[in-house]
């Protein structure tokens, strides 16, 4: 009789130490010597027995099929060395017996020709499977308990690293520079200047090392805002629980990015990557058909010539050099008059204080929505207690409202953090606006496009001679309005005419339609401007 000896260990650690392998081999060879069985080969395996998808076993099975009738037995120490899955084990036993081979455990011998012995076989195979299932369940419940406590139990995502406390507890902590890069990715995506593909490429250049598919998953991971995702289990619904780790971004920013990724928040910005001579590409609209103008180069006898042109059949086409020069001239018209920075800062600061009233209204609105959501959730709980709705319906309602409440709470926290003092930022902005033309001309391509996008939130229409836009940035527009509308009284002008509009539309730019009939800055701001101007003098 000839036998192959199959020796399997459960972990790589056992294989490295060699104790279990050596012990199994000694007992199997001793059994063969006592029963006068010749050993053909010894197979060592270090894979799990949950399935038969094991490299060494597959090689053995192929060899047995090729040399049918050569081997009489496949011997192993116990049935759990053979398999820990009863269903797979029965199929493999049938396969081996069709090849004329008898599988046998030397420490749990069974004569499978006796029908009653199949009951013992079922026990031997089911016991390790139950043990596996119990161990897996204990691990699952332990991990869920740890997650509820706020501990992140998996491999730390990009921007974090796994740490261990002095008492042996595991946790994650921000890891630079990846943490700052991920924060930049969330903030930039929320601004809408770049799409996910562009942000991903830039993040890779900055040093992020991950796959493209995983980068999308990172933007969905709530761990960055200090929360941990707990998946649904039995009657428990999936939810986000507060984590013990330090967040990299705010919850409000995370939910804003989720809205963008889910298609609820759409922003349409110009593409980045245009050549320096085509810095306006993507920001211009065709004056004929209204489509966005693209840009490209044409070869000529003496070199390349760059144009902004429309992709439709309207045929609109403009020299890039001429368009860029005219745009630089338009920017110079936005430069505040010398000595007026302090006046602008005073008026705009008071304007901001007036507009923060809207912020307070937002806070009130969020609080009202939060109170309403909690009330509706409480009403659903009462319906459940009165047996008016099924438990499954209540769980669904509860899950929806818990997610809604979490978003509202994060929004309320973000609104509460907003500062009411913008004077330092305002002074910096006005100083930048004072040298806007210089910054634009000396800046690189990305800086130029940042300036264009910040001043003009909507596309510009260029007809070859002048630019038109429907709207300026609110702060820039207010400064320019004051610069035009608050000029000193001319000779012969009476104070009674002060109430009349002196606001003149800037040459080359069309006023907003709502202001075309009466482009008047409120008397309230003119009075403040006049008062600030007199104090300055």
C-alpha positions as CSV (number, residue, x, y, z in Angstrom):
1,X,0.0,0.0,0.0
2,X,1.2,3.5,-0.9
3,X,0.2,6.8,0.8
4,X,0.8,10.5,0.4
5,X,1.1,12.4,3.7
6,X,-0.7,15.7,3.9
7,X,0.5,18.1,6.6
8,X,-1.2,21.4,7.1
9,X,-0.7,24.2,9.6
10,X,-3.2,27.0,10.4
11,X,-0.9,30.0,10.4
12,X,2.4,31.2,8.8
13,X,3.8,31.5,12.4
14,X,3.4,27.8,12.9
15,X,5.1,27.1,9.6
16,X,8.0,29.3,10.5
17,X,8.5,27.7,14.0
18,X,8.0,24.3,12.5
19,X,6.7,22.6,15.7
20,X,3.3,21.6,14.3
21,X,4.7,20.4,11.0
22,X,7.5,18.3,12.6
23,X,5.1,16.7,15.1
24,X,2.5,15.8,12.4
25,X,5.2,14.3,10.1
26,X,6.6,12.1,12.9
27,X,3.2,10.7,13.9
28,X,2.2,10.1,10.3
29,X,5.5,8.3,9.4
30,X,5.3,6.2,12.6
31,X,1.7,5.2,11.6
32,X,2.9,4.1,8.2
33,X,5.8,2.1,9.6
34,X,3.4,0.3,12.0
35,X,0.9,-0.5,9.2
36,X,3.5,-1.3,6.5
37,X,2.4,1.6,4.3
38,X,5.0,3.0,1.9
39,X,5.2,6.8,1.8
40,X,5.3,8.2,-1.7
41,X,5.6,12.0,-0.9
42,X,5.0,14.4,2.0
43,X,3.0,17.6,1.3
44,X,3.4,20.6,3.5
45,X,0.6,23.3,3.5
46,X,0.3,26.5,5.4
47,X,-3.0,27.8,4.1
48,X,-6.4,28.0,5.8
49,X,-8.7,24.9,5.7
50,X,-11.8,27.0,5.1
51,X,-11.7,26.1,1.4
52,X,-9.7,23.7,-0.8
53,X,-8.3,26.5,-2.8
54,X,-4.8,25.8,-1.5
55,X,-1.7,25.8,-3.7
56,X,-0.1,22.5,-2.4
57,X,-3.4,20.6,-2.3
58,X,-4.3,21.7,-5.8
59,X,-0.9,20.4,-7.0
60,X,-1.4,17.1,-5.2
61,X,-4.9,16.7,-6.7
62,X,-3.6,17.2,-10.2
63,X,-0.8,14.7,-9.6
64,X,-3.3,12.1,-8.2
65,X,-5.5,12.5,-11.3
66,X,-2.5,12.0,-13.6
67,X,-1.2,8.9,-11.7
68,X,-4.5,7.2,-11.0
69,X,-4.1,3.9,-9.2
70,X,-0.6,4.6,-7.9
71,X,-1.7,6.0,-4.5
72,X,-4.0,4.1,-2.1
73,X,-4.3,6.6,0.8
74,X,-4.0,10.3,1.6
75,X,-3.2,10.4,5.3
76,X,-3.4,13.3,7.7
77,X,-3.4,13.6,11.5
78,X,-7.0,14.9,12.1
79,X,-10.0,15.7,10.0
80,X,-9.6,19.5,10.8
81,X,-6.2,19.2,9.0
82,X,-8.1,18.0,6.0
83,X,-10.9,20.6,6.0
84,X,-12.9,22.9,8.3
85,X,-15.9,23.1,5.9
86,X,-18.2,20.1,6.0
87,X,-19.8,20.7,2.6
88,X,-16.5,21.1,0.8
89,X,-15.0,18.1,2.7
90,X,-17.8,15.7,1.5
91,X,-17.3,16.8,-2.1
92,X,-13.5,16.3,-1.9
93,X,-13.9,12.9,-0.3
94,X,-16.2,11.8,-3.2
95,X,-13.6,13.1,-5.7
96,X,-10.8,11.1,-4.0
97,X,-12.8,7.9,-3.8
98,X,-13.7,8.1,-7.5
99,X,-9.9,8.1,-8.0
100,X,-9.6,5.0,-5.9
101,X,-8.0,6.9,-3.0
102,X,-9.1,6.7,0.6
103,X,-8.7,9.8,2.8
104,X,-8.0,9.0,6.4
105,X,-7.2,10.7,9.7
106,X,-4.9,8.5,11.7
107,X,-6.0,10.0,15.1
108,X,-9.7,9.9,14.2
109,X,-9.9,6.7,12.0
110,X,-13.3,6.0,10.3
111,X,-14.3,3.2,8.0
112,X,-16.5,5.2,5.6
113,X,-17.9,2.0,4.2
114,X,-20.0,1.7,7.4
115,X,-23.0,4.1,7.0
116,X,-23.1,4.9,10.8
117,X,-19.5,6.2,10.7
118,X,-20.7,9.1,8.5
119,X,-22.3,10.6,11.6
120,X,-19.0,10.7,13.3
121,X,-17.4,12.2,10.2
122,X,-20.0,14.9,10.2
123,X,-19.2,15.6,13.8
124,X,-15.4,15.7,13.2
125,X,-15.9,18.1,10.2
126,X,-18.6,20.3,11.9
127,X,-16.7,20.8,15.1
128,X,-13.8,22.8,13.6
129,X,-16.3,24.7,11.4
130,X,-18.3,25.7,14.4
131,X,-15.0,26.7,16.1
132,X,-14.1,28.9,13.2
133,X,-17.5,30.5,13.1
134,X,-17.5,31.2,16.8
135,X,-14.0,32.7,16.6
136,X,-15.1,34.9,13.6
137,X,-18.2,36.0,15.5
138,X,-16.2,36.9,18.6
139,X,-13.8,39.0,16.4
140,X,-16.7,40.7,14.6
141,X,-18.5,41.6,17.8
142,X,-15.3,42.8,19.4
143,X,-14.5,45.0,16.5
144,X,-18.0,46.4,16.5
145,X,-17.7,47.2,20.2
146,X,-14.4,48.9,19.7
147,X,-15.8,51.0,16.8
148,X,-18.8,52.1,18.9
149,X,-16.3,53.3,21.5
150,X,-14.6,55.4,18.7
151,X,-11.6,53.3,18.0
152,X,-10.5,52.8,14.3
153,X,-9.7,49.1,13.9
154,X,-8.4,48.8,10.4
155,X,-5.3,49.8,8.6
156,X,-5.0,53.6,8.9
157,X,-6.1,55.5,5.8
158,X,-3.8,57.9,3.9
159,X,-3.0,60.8,6.2
160,X,-3.1,58.7,9.4
161,X,-0.7,56.2,10.9
162,X,-1.4,53.3,13.3
163,X,-0.2,53.9,16.9
164,X,-0.2,52.0,20.2
165,X,-0.6,53.5,23.6
166,X,1.6,52.5,26.6
167,X,-1.1,50.2,27.8
168,X,-1.3,48.4,24.5
169,X,-4.4,50.0,23.0
170,X,-4.3,50.8,19.3
171,X,-5.3,54.1,17.8
172,X,-4.6,56.3,14.7
173,X,-3.1,59.8,14.6
174,X,-2.5,62.3,11.7
175,X,0.7,61.7,9.8
176,X,2.3,64.6,7.9
177,X,2.7,65.5,5.1
178,X,-0.1,63.2,3.9
179,X,-2.6,64.7,6.4
180,X,-2.2,68.2,5.0
181,X,-2.4,66.9,1.5
182,X,-5.7,65.2,2.2
183,X,-7.0,68.3,3.9
184,X,-6.1,70.3,0.8
185,X,-7.9,67.8,-1.4
186,X,-11.2,68.1,0.5
187,X,-11.0,71.9,0.7
188,X,-10.1,72.3,-3.0
189,X,-12.8,69.9,-4.1
190,X,-15.4,71.9,-2.1
191,X,-14.2,75.1,-3.7
192,X,-15.1,73.7,-7.1
193,X,-12.1,75.0,-8.9
194,X,-10.8,71.5,-9.7
195,X,-12.5,68.2,-10.4
196,X,-11.7,65.0,-8.6
197,X,-9.3,63.8,-11.4
198,X,-7.3,67.0,-11.3
199,X,-7.1,67.0,-7.5
200,X,-6.0,63.3,-7.5
201,X,-3.2,64.0,-10.0
202,X,-2.0,67.0,-8.0
203,X,-2.2,65.0,-4.7
204,X,-0.1,62.2,-6.3
205,X,2.5,64.9,-7.3
206,X,2.5,66.2,-3.8
207,X,3.4,62.8,-2.4
208,X,0.2,60.8,-1.8
209,X,0.8,57.1,-2.6
210,X,-2.4,55.1,-3.3
211,X,-4.4,53.8,-6.2
212,X,-6.9,55.8,-8.3
213,X,-9.8,53.7,-7.1
214,X,-8.8,54.0,-3.4
215,X,-8.5,57.8,-3.7
216,X,-12.2,58.0,-4.4
217,X,-12.8,55.8,-1.4
218,X,-10.7,58.1,0.7
219,X,-12.9,61.1,-0.2
220,X,-15.9,59.0,1.1
221,X,-14.3,58.0,4.3
222,X,-15.8,59.8,7.4
223,X,-12.6,59.1,9.4
224,X,-11.2,62.4,8.1
225,X,-13.9,64.4,9.9
226,X,-13.5,62.5,13.2
227,X,-16.3,59.9,12.7
228,X,-16.2,56.1,12.1
229,X,-18.5,54.1,9.8
230,X,-20.3,51.3,11.6
231,X,-21.9,48.9,9.1
232,X,-25.3,47.4,9.6
233,X,-25.6,44.1,11.5
234,X,-28.9,42.2,12.1
235,X,-31.3,44.8,13.5
236,X,-28.7,47.5,13.7
237,X,-28.6,50.1,10.9
238,X,-25.4,51.5,9.5
239,X,-24.3,54.7,11.1
240,X,-21.4,57.1,11.8
241,X,-20.1,57.1,15.4
242,X,-17.8,59.8,16.9
243,X,-14.2,58.7,16.8
244,X,-11.5,59.1,19.4
245,X,-8.9,60.2,16.9
246,X,-8.1,63.7,15.8
247,X,-10.0,64.9,12.7
248,X,-8.2,66.4,9.8
249,X,-11.3,68.3,8.4
250,X,-14.6,69.6,9.8
251,X,-17.8,67.6,9.5
252,X,-19.4,70.4,7.6
253,X,-16.7,70.2,4.9
254,X,-17.0,66.4,4.7
255,X,-20.7,66.6,4.1
256,X,-20.3,69.4,1.5
257,X,-17.8,67.1,-0.4
258,X,-20.3,64.2,-0.2
259,X,-23.0,66.4,-1.7
260,X,-20.6,67.2,-4.5
261,X,-19.7,63.6,-5.1
262,X,-23.4,62.6,-5.0
263,X,-24.3,65.1,-7.6
264,X,-26.3,67.3,-5.2
265,X,-23.8,70.2,-5.5
266,X,-22.6,71.1,-9.0
267,X,-20.0,73.6,-9.8
268,X,-18.8,74.4,-13.3
269,X,-15.3,75.9,-13.4
270,X,-12.8,76.3,-16.1
271,X,-10.3,73.5,-16.7
272,X,-6.8,74.0,-15.3
273,X,-3.8,73.2,-17.5
274,X,-4.1,75.8,-20.2
275,X,-0.8,77.1,-21.6
276,X,0.4,80.5,-20.3
277,X,-0.6,82.3,-23.4
278,X,-4.2,80.8,-23.1
279,X,-4.8,81.7,-19.5
280,X,-8.4,82.7,-20.3
281,X,-9.3,79.4,-21.9
282,X,-12.5,78.1,-20.3
283,X,-13.5,81.5,-18.9
284,X,-14.8,83.0,-22.1
285,X,-18.2,82.6,-23.8
286,X,-18.8,82.9,-27.5
287,X,-20.6,86.1,-28.3
288,X,-22.5,84.4,-31.1
289,X,-23.7,81.0,-29.8
290,X,-23.0,81.3,-26.0
291,X,-20.7,78.2,-25.8
292,X,-17.4,78.2,-23.9
293,X,-14.4,79.2,-26.0
294,X,-11.5,76.9,-26.1
295,X,-7.9,77.8,-27.2
296,X,-5.3,76.3,-29.5
297,X,-2.3,77.2,-31.6
298,X,-2.0,77.4,-35.4
299,X,1.3,77.1,-37.2
300,X,2.4,79.9,-39.4
301,X,5.4,80.7,-41.4
302,X,7.2,82.5,-38.6
303,X,5.9,80.3,-35.7
304,X,2.8,79.5,-33.8
305,X,-0.2,81.8,-33.4
306,X,-2.6,81.3,-30.5
307,X,-6.4,81.8,-30.7
308,X,-9.5,81.6,-28.6
309,X,-12.2,80.0,-30.7
310,X,-15.6,78.4,-30.6
311,X,-16.0,74.7,-31.3
312,X,-19.4,75.1,-32.9
313,X,-20.1,76.1,-36.5
314,X,-20.5,79.8,-35.7
315,X,-16.8,80.3,-36.5
316,X,-16.0,82.8,-33.7
317,X,-12.2,83.2,-33.4
318,X,-10.0,85.8,-31.6
319,X,-6.3,86.3,-31.3
320,X,-5.2,85.3,-27.8
321,X,-2.6,88.0,-27.5
322,X,-5.1,90.7,-28.2
323,X,-7.7,89.2,-25.8
324,X,-5.1,88.9,-23.0
325,X,-4.0,92.5,-23.4
326,X,-7.5,93.8,-23.3
327,X,-8.2,91.8,-20.2
328,X,-5.2,93.2,-18.4
329,X,-6.5,96.7,-19.2
330,X,-9.9,95.8,-17.7
331,X,-8.2,94.6,-14.5
332,X,-6.5,98.0,-14.1
333,X,-9.9,99.6,-14.1
334,X,-10.6,97.8,-10.9
335,X,-7.6,99.2,-9.0
336,X,-8.9,101.5,-6.2
337,X,-7.9,105.2,-6.2
338,X,-4.8,106.1,-4.1
339,X,-5.4,106.8,-0.5
340,X,-8.9,105.2,-0.4
341,X,-8.0,101.8,1.1
342,X,-8.9,102.9,4.7
343,X,-12.3,104.3,3.5
344,X,-13.1,101.1,1.7
345,X,-12.1,99.0,4.7
346,X,-14.4,101.0,7.0
347,X,-17.5,100.8,4.8
348,X,-17.0,97.2,3.8
349,X,-16.5,96.2,7.5
350,X,-19.8,97.7,8.4
351,X,-21.4,96.1,5.4
352,X,-20.1,92.7,6.6
353,X,-21.6,93.4,10.1
354,X,-24.9,94.0,8.5
355,X,-24.7,90.9,6.4
356,X,-23.8,88.7,9.3
357,X,-27.4,89.1,10.2
358,X,-28.1,86.5,7.5
359,X,-25.7,84.1,9.3
360,X,-27.6,84.4,12.5
361,X,-30.8,83.7,10.5
362,X,-29.0,80.6,9.1
363,X,-28.2,79.4,12.6
364,X,-31.8,79.9,13.7
365,X,-33.0,78.0,10.6
366,X,-30.6,75.1,11.3
367,X,-31.7,75.0,14.9
368,X,-35.4,74.9,13.8
369,X,-34.7,72.1,11.4
370,X,-32.8,70.2,14.0
371,X,-35.6,70.6,16.5
372,X,-38.2,69.5,13.9
373,X,-36.1,66.4,13.0
374,X,-35.8,65.4,16.6
375,X,-39.6,65.9,17.1
376,X,-40.4,63.8,14.1
377,X,-38.1,61.0,15.3
378,X,-39.8,61.1,18.7
379,X,-43.2,60.9,17.0
380,X,-42.0,57.8,15.1
381,X,-40.9,56.3,18.3
382,X,-44.4,56.8,19.8
383,X,-46.0,55.2,16.7
384,X,-43.8,52.2,17.3
385,X,-44.7,52.0,21.0
386,X,-48.4,52.2,20.0
387,X,-47.9,49.4,17.4
388,X,-49.0,51.7,14.6
389,X,-45.9,51.0,12.6
390,X,-43.6,47.9,12.2
391,X,-40.2,47.7,13.9
392,X,-38.6,47.5,10.4
393,X,-40.3,50.7,9.3
394,X,-39.1,52.5,12.5
395,X,-35.5,51.3,12.0
396,X,-35.6,52.7,8.4
397,X,-37.1,56.0,9.7
398,X,-34.5,56.2,12.5
399,X,-31.6,55.6,10.2
400,X,-32.8,58.4,7.8
401,X,-33.3,60.9,10.6
402,X,-30.0,60.1,12.4
403,X,-28.1,60.9,9.2
404,X,-30.1,64.1,8.8
405,X,-29.6,65.1,12.4
406,X,-25.8,64.4,12.1
407,X,-25.6,66.7,9.1
408,X,-27.5,69.5,10.7
409,X,-25.4,69.3,13.9
410,X,-22.2,69.5,12.0
411,X,-23.6,72.5,10.0
412,X,-24.6,74.2,13.3
413,X,-21.1,73.7,14.7
414,X,-19.5,75.1,11.5
415,X,-21.8,78.2,11.6
416,X,-21.0,78.7,15.2
417,X,-17.2,78.7,14.5
418,X,-17.4,81.4,11.9
419,X,-15.8,84.6,13.0
420,X,-17.4,88.0,13.2
421,X,-14.1,89.9,12.7
422,X,-12.9,90.1,9.1
423,X,-10.8,93.3,9.5
424,X,-7.4,91.6,9.1
425,X,-8.6,89.6,6.1
426,X,-10.3,92.7,4.6
427,X,-7.1,94.8,4.8
428,X,-5.2,92.0,3.2
429,X,-7.8,91.7,0.4
430,X,-7.8,95.4,-0.3
431,X,-4.0,95.6,-0.4
432,X,-4.0,92.7,-2.9
433,X,-6.6,94.5,-5.0
434,X,-4.5,97.6,-5.0
435,X,-1.8,95.8,-6.9
436,X,-4.0,93.4,-8.8
437,X,-2.6,94.2,-12.2
438,X,1.0,93.6,-11.1
439,X,0.1,90.3,-9.4
440,X,-1.7,89.2,-12.6
441,X,1.1,90.1,-15.0
442,X,3.8,88.6,-12.9
443,X,2.0,85.5,-11.8
444,X,2.2,82.0,-13.2
445,X,-0.6,80.4,-15.2
446,X,-2.4,79.0,-12.1
447,X,-2.2,82.3,-10.2
448,X,-3.7,84.2,-13.1
449,X,-6.6,81.7,-13.4
450,X,-7.1,81.9,-9.6
451,X,-7.4,85.7,-9.9
452,X,-9.9,85.4,-12.8
453,X,-12.0,82.9,-11.0
454,X,-12.1,84.9,-7.8
455,X,-13.1,88.2,-9.4
456,X,-15.5,86.9,-12.0
457,X,-17.7,84.1,-10.6
458,X,-19.4,83.8,-14.0
459,X,-18.1,83.5,-17.6
460,X,-17.1,86.6,-19.6
461,X,-18.3,87.3,-23.1
462,X,-15.6,88.6,-25.4
463,X,-16.5,89.9,-28.9
464,X,-13.0,90.8,-30.0
465,X,-13.1,94.5,-28.8
466,X,-14.4,94.4,-25.2
467,X,-15.5,92.1,-22.3
468,X,-18.9,91.8,-20.9
469,X,-19.9,89.9,-17.7
470,X,-23.2,89.6,-15.8
471,X,-21.6,89.7,-12.3
472,X,-18.5,90.6,-10.4
473,X,-17.4,89.3,-7.0
474,X,-19.6,91.2,-4.5
475,X,-16.7,92.8,-2.6
476,X,-14.9,93.9,-5.8
477,X,-18.2,95.2,-7.2
478,X,-18.9,97.2,-4.0
479,X,-15.4,98.8,-4.0
480,X,-15.7,99.7,-7.7
481,X,-19.2,101.1,-7.2
482,X,-17.9,103.4,-4.4
483,X,-15.0,104.4,-6.5
484,X,-17.3,105.5,-9.3
485,X,-20.3,106.7,-7.3
486,X,-18.6,108.8,-4.5
487,X,-16.6,111.3,-6.5
488,X,-16.4,114.8,-5.0
489,X,-19.0,117.4,-6.0
490,X,-18.2,119.3,-9.1
491,X,-18.5,123.2,-9.3
492,X,-22.1,124.2,-9.3
493,X,-23.4,120.9,-7.9
494,X,-25.8,121.4,-5.0
495,X,-26.1,119.1,-2.0
496,X,-29.8,118.5,-3.0
497,X,-28.6,116.4,-5.9
498,X,-26.7,114.1,-3.6
499,X,-29.6,111.7,-3.5
500,X,-29.5,111.2,-7.3
501,X,-27.5,108.3,-8.7
502,X,-24.0,109.2,-9.8
503,X,-23.1,105.6,-10.4
504,X,-21.8,105.2,-14.0
505,X,-21.5,101.8,-15.6
506,X,-17.9,100.8,-16.1
507,X,-16.9,101.1,-19.8
508,X,-16.9,97.8,-21.6
509,X,-18.9,95.9,-19.0
510,X,-22.7,95.5,-19.0
511,X,-24.5,96.2,-15.8
512,X,-26.6,93.6,-14.1
513,X,-30.1,93.4,-15.6
514,X,-31.7,94.1,-12.2
515,X,-29.7,97.4,-12.0
516,X,-29.9,98.5,-15.6
517,X,-32.8,100.9,-15.0
518,X,-31.6,102.3,-11.7
519,X,-28.0,101.4,-10.8
520,X,-28.1,103.2,-7.5
521,X,-26.0,102.5,-4.4
522,X,-28.1,102.9,-1.3
523,X,-28.0,106.3,0.4
524,X,-27.0,104.5,3.6
525,X,-23.6,103.5,2.2
526,X,-23.0,106.9,0.5
527,X,-23.5,108.6,3.8
528,X,-21.1,106.3,5.5
529,X,-18.6,106.8,2.8
530,X,-18.9,110.6,3.0
531,X,-18.5,110.4,6.8
532,X,-15.4,108.2,6.5
533,X,-14.0,110.4,3.8
534,X,-14.4,113.6,5.9
535,X,-12.8,111.9,8.9
536,X,-9.8,111.0,6.7
537,X,-9.4,114.6,5.5
